[in-house]
Amino acid sequence: MRGKVTINPDTTAPENEIAPQAHTHGVRPALTPLRGAEITDYKIISPTQYSLTYTHDGQEHKLNYGWGATEATKDTYTFEFIDPEGTTVQTYKRSDDTQKKIM
């Protein structure tokens, strides 16, 4: 953290928060919430790769996601959606707090 921060006077311990809050922009557009989905597994594959398994409407789904591990690929993010219908892969590149779908 850098700069001057203070405790937000509108919150009390143990939920104290600092002000101002840090912010960022998502690397891809948000998807529609999955009402009734239940996370059944989560794995850290590597420091930059993760796998999330969940059930929705009685069917298993998996999301494998991560970003490049080298200096040249650190701004490239890949999302692999696996469901009973098949697999979809989306790749995004972050540049100056913007997002761009590249695949």
NULUMSE-338154 format. One line per 5 residues: number of its first residue (from 1); for each residue x, y, z of N, C-alpha, C. Coordinates in Angstrom, 1 decimal. Layout:
<atoms>
NUM> X/Y/Z/X/Y/Z/X/Y/Z; ...
</atoms>
This chain:
<atoms>
1> 0.8/-1.2/0.0/0.0/0.0/0.0/0.9/1.2/0.0; 0.4/2.2/-0.7/1.1/3.5/-0.7/0.2/4.6/-0.5; 0.7/5.7/0.0/-0.1/6.9/0.2/-0.6/6.9/1.6; -1.5/7.9/1.9/-2.1/8.0/3.2/-3.5/7.3/3.2; -3.6/6.4/4.2/-4.9/5.8/4.3/-5.4/6.0/5.7
6> -6.7/5.9/5.9/-7.3/6.0/7.2/-8.4/5.0/7.4; -8.8/4.8/8.6/-9.9/3.8/8.9/-11.2/4.6/8.5; -12.1/3.9/7.8/-13.3/4.5/7.4/-14.2/4.7/8.7; -14.6/5.9/9.0/-15.3/6.2/10.2/-16.7/5.6/10.2; -17.2/5.1/9.1/-18.5/4.5/9.0/-18.5/3.0/9.3
11> -17.4/2.4/9.6/-17.3/1.0/10.0/-16.7/0.9/11.3; -17.0/-0.2/12.0/-16.4/-0.5/13.3/-15.8/-1.9/13.3; -14.8/-2.1/14.3/-14.1/-3.3/14.4/-15.2/-4.4/14.7; -15.0/-5.7/14.2/-13.8/-6.1/13.5/-13.9/-5.9/12.0; -14.9/-5.2/11.5/-15.1/-5.0/10.1/-14.5/-3.7/9.6
16> -13.5/-3.1/10.3/-12.9/-1.9/9.9/-12.4/-2.0/8.5; -12.5/-1.0/7.7/-11.9/-1.0/6.4/-11.1/0.3/6.2; -10.2/0.3/5.3/-9.4/1.4/5.1/-10.0/2.3/4.0; -9.7/3.5/4.0/-10.1/4.4/2.9/-8.9/5.2/2.5; -8.7/5.5/1.2/-9.6/5.0/0.1/-9.3/3.5/-0.2
21> -10.3/2.9/-0.9/-10.2/1.5/-1.3/-9.5/1.4/-2.6; -8.7/0.4/-2.8/-8.0/0.1/-4.0/-9.1/-0.4/-5.0; -8.8/-0.1/-6.3/-9.8/-0.6/-7.3/-9.0/-1.1/-8.5; -9.7/-1.9/-9.3/-9.1/-2.4/-10.5/-10.2/-2.7/-11.5; -9.9/-3.0/-12.7/-10.9/-3.4/-13.8/-10.7/-4.8/-14.1
26> -11.9/-5.5/-14.3/-11.9/-6.9/-14.7/-11.2/-7.1/-16.0; -10.6/-8.3/-16.1/-9.9/-8.7/-17.3/-10.9/-9.1/-18.5; -12.1/-9.5/-18.1/-13.1/-9.9/-19.1/-14.5/-9.4/-18.6; -15.5/-9.3/-19.5/-16.8/-8.9/-19.0/-17.4/-9.9/-18.0; -18.2/-9.4/-17.1/-18.9/-10.3/-16.2/-19.9/-11.2/-16.9
31> -20.1/-12.3/-16.3/-21.1/-13.2/-16.8/-22.4/-13.2/-16.0; -23.5/-13.8/-16.4/-24.7/-13.8/-15.7/-24.5/-14.7/-14.5; -25.0/-14.3/-13.3/-24.9/-15.1/-12.1/-25.5/-16.5/-12.3; -25.0/-17.5/-11.7/-25.5/-18.9/-11.8/-26.3/-19.2/-10.5; -27.6/-18.8/-10.5/-28.4/-19.0/-9.3/-28.5/-20.5/-9.0
36> -28.2/-20.9/-7.8/-28.3/-22.3/-7.4/-27.1/-23.1/-7.7; -26.0/-22.5/-8.2/-24.8/-23.2/-8.5/-24.1/-23.5/-7.1; -23.4/-24.7/-7.1/-22.7/-25.1/-5.9/-21.3/-25.5/-6.2; -20.3/-24.8/-5.6/-18.9/-25.1/-5.8/-18.6/-26.4/-5.1; -18.0/-27.4/-5.9/-17.7/-28.7/-5.4/-16.2/-28.9/-5.2
41> -15.4/-28.2/-5.9/-14.0/-28.4/-5.8/-13.2/-27.1/-6.3; -12.1/-26.8/-5.8/-11.2/-25.7/-6.2/-9.8/-26.2/-6.0; -9.0/-26.0/-7.0/-7.6/-26.4/-7.0/-6.7/-25.3/-7.5; -5.6/-25.2/-6.8/-4.5/-24.3/-7.3/-3.6/-25.2/-8.1; -3.5/-25.0/-9.4/-2.7/-25.9/-10.2/-1.2/-25.4/-10.2
46> -1.1/-24.1/-10.2/0.3/-23.5/-10.1/0.0/-22.0/-9.6; 1.1/-21.3/-9.3/0.8/-19.9/-8.8/0.0/-19.0/-9.8; -0.2/-19.4/-11.0/-0.9/-18.6/-11.9/-2.1/-19.4/-12.6; -2.4/-20.6/-12.2/-3.4/-21.4/-12.8/-4.3/-22.0/-11.8; -5.6/-22.0/-12.0/-6.6/-22.4/-11.0/-7.7/-23.2/-11.7
51> -8.4/-24.1/-11.0/-9.5/-24.9/-11.5/-10.6/-24.9/-10.5; -11.8/-24.5/-11.0/-13.0/-24.5/-10.2/-14.0/-25.4/-10.7; -14.6/-26.3/-9.9/-15.6/-27.3/-10.3/-16.9/-26.9/-9.6; -18.0/-26.9/-10.3/-19.3/-26.6/-9.7/-20.4/-27.4/-10.3; -21.5/-27.6/-9.6/-22.7/-28.2/-10.2/-23.7/-27.1/-10.4
56> -24.5/-27.2/-11.5/-25.6/-26.3/-11.8/-26.7/-27.1/-12.5; -27.9/-27.0/-12.0/-29.0/-27.8/-12.6/-28.7/-29.3/-12.7; -27.9/-29.8/-11.7/-27.6/-31.2/-11.6/-26.5/-31.6/-12.6; -25.8/-30.7/-13.2/-24.7/-31.1/-14.1/-23.4/-30.4/-13.6; -22.3/-31.2/-13.9/-21.0/-30.7/-13.4/-20.4/-29.8/-14.5
61> -19.8/-28.7/-14.1/-19.1/-27.7/-14.9/-17.8/-27.5/-14.3; -16.8/-27.1/-15.1/-15.5/-26.8/-14.7/-15.0/-25.5/-15.3; -14.3/-24.7/-14.6/-13.7/-23.5/-15.1/-12.2/-23.5/-14.8; -11.4/-23.7/-15.8/-9.9/-23.6/-15.6/-9.5/-22.2/-16.1; -8.7/-21.5/-15.2/-8.4/-20.1/-15.6/-7.0/-19.8/-15.1
66> -6.4/-18.8/-15.7/-5.1/-18.3/-15.2/-4.5/-17.3/-16.2; -3.3/-16.9/-15.9/-2.6/-16.0/-16.7/-1.2/-16.4/-17.0; -0.5/-15.8/-17.9/0.8/-16.2/-18.3/1.8/-16.1/-17.1; 2.8/-17.0/-17.1/3.7/-17.0/-16.0/5.0/-16.3/-16.4; 5.2/-15.8/-17.6/6.4/-15.1/-18.0/6.2/-13.6/-18.1
71> 7.2/-12.8/-18.2/7.1/-11.4/-18.4/6.3/-11.1/-19.7; 6.6/-11.8/-20.7/5.9/-11.6/-22.0/4.4/-12.0/-22.0; 4.0/-12.9/-21.1/2.6/-13.3/-21.2/1.8/-13.0/-19.9; 2.4/-12.2/-19.0/1.7/-11.9/-17.7/0.4/-11.2/-17.9; 0.2/-10.5/-19.0/-1.1/-9.8/-19.2/-2.0/-10.6/-20.1
76> -1.8/-11.8/-20.3/-2.7/-12.7/-21.1/-3.4/-13.7/-20.2; -4.7/-13.6/-20.2/-5.6/-14.4/-19.3/-6.4/-15.4/-20.2; -6.4/-16.7/-19.7/-7.2/-17.7/-20.4/-8.2/-18.3/-19.5; -9.4/-18.5/-20.1/-10.5/-19.1/-19.4/-11.0/-20.2/-20.2; -11.0/-21.4/-19.6/-11.5/-22.6/-20.3/-12.8/-23.1/-19.5
81> -13.9/-23.0/-20.2/-15.2/-23.4/-19.7/-15.5/-24.8/-20.2; -15.7/-25.7/-19.2/-16.0/-27.1/-19.6/-17.4/-27.5/-19.0; -18.3/-27.9/-19.9/-19.6/-28.3/-19.4/-20.1/-29.5/-20.3; -21.3/-30.0/-20.0/-21.7/-31.2/-20.7/-21.8/-31.0/-22.2; -21.9/-29.7/-22.7/-22.0/-29.4/-24.1/-20.7/-29.4/-24.8
86> -19.6/-29.3/-24.0/-18.3/-29.2/-24.6/-17.4/-28.2/-23.9; -16.4/-27.8/-24.6/-15.4/-26.8/-24.0/-15.3/-25.6/-24.9; -15.2/-24.4/-24.2/-15.1/-23.1/-24.8/-13.8/-22.5/-24.2; -12.9/-22.0/-25.0/-11.8/-21.3/-24.5/-11.8/-19.8/-24.9; -11.6/-18.9/-23.9/-11.6/-17.5/-24.2/-10.2/-16.9/-23.7
91> -9.6/-16.1/-24.5/-8.3/-15.5/-24.1/-8.4/-14.0/-24.2; -8.0/-13.3/-23.1/-8.0/-11.8/-23.1/-6.6/-11.3/-22.8; -6.4/-10.1/-23.2/-5.1/-9.4/-23.0/-5.5/-8.1/-22.3; -4.8/-7.8/-21.2/-5.0/-6.6/-20.4/-3.9/-5.6/-20.9; -4.4/-4.4/-21.1/-3.5/-3.3/-21.5/-4.0/-2.0/-20.9
96> -3.3/-1.3/-20.1/-3.7/0.0/-19.5/-5.1/0.0/-19.0; -5.4/-1.0/-18.1/-6.7/-1.2/-17.4/-7.9/-1.3/-18.4; -7.6/-1.8/-19.6/-8.6/-2.2/-20.5/-8.6/-3.6/-20.8; -9.6/-4.2/-21.4/-9.7/-5.6/-21.8/-9.9/-5.7/-23.3; -9.3/-6.8/-23.8/-9.5/-7.0/-25.2/-9.5/-8.5/-25.4
101> -10.6/-9.0/-26.0/-10.7/-10.5/-26.2/-9.8/-10.8/-27.5; -8.9/-11.7/-27.3/-8.0/-12.0/-28.4/-8.3/-13.4/-29.0; -9.0/-14.2/-28.4/-9.4/-15.5/-29.0/-10.8/-15.9/-28.5
</atoms>
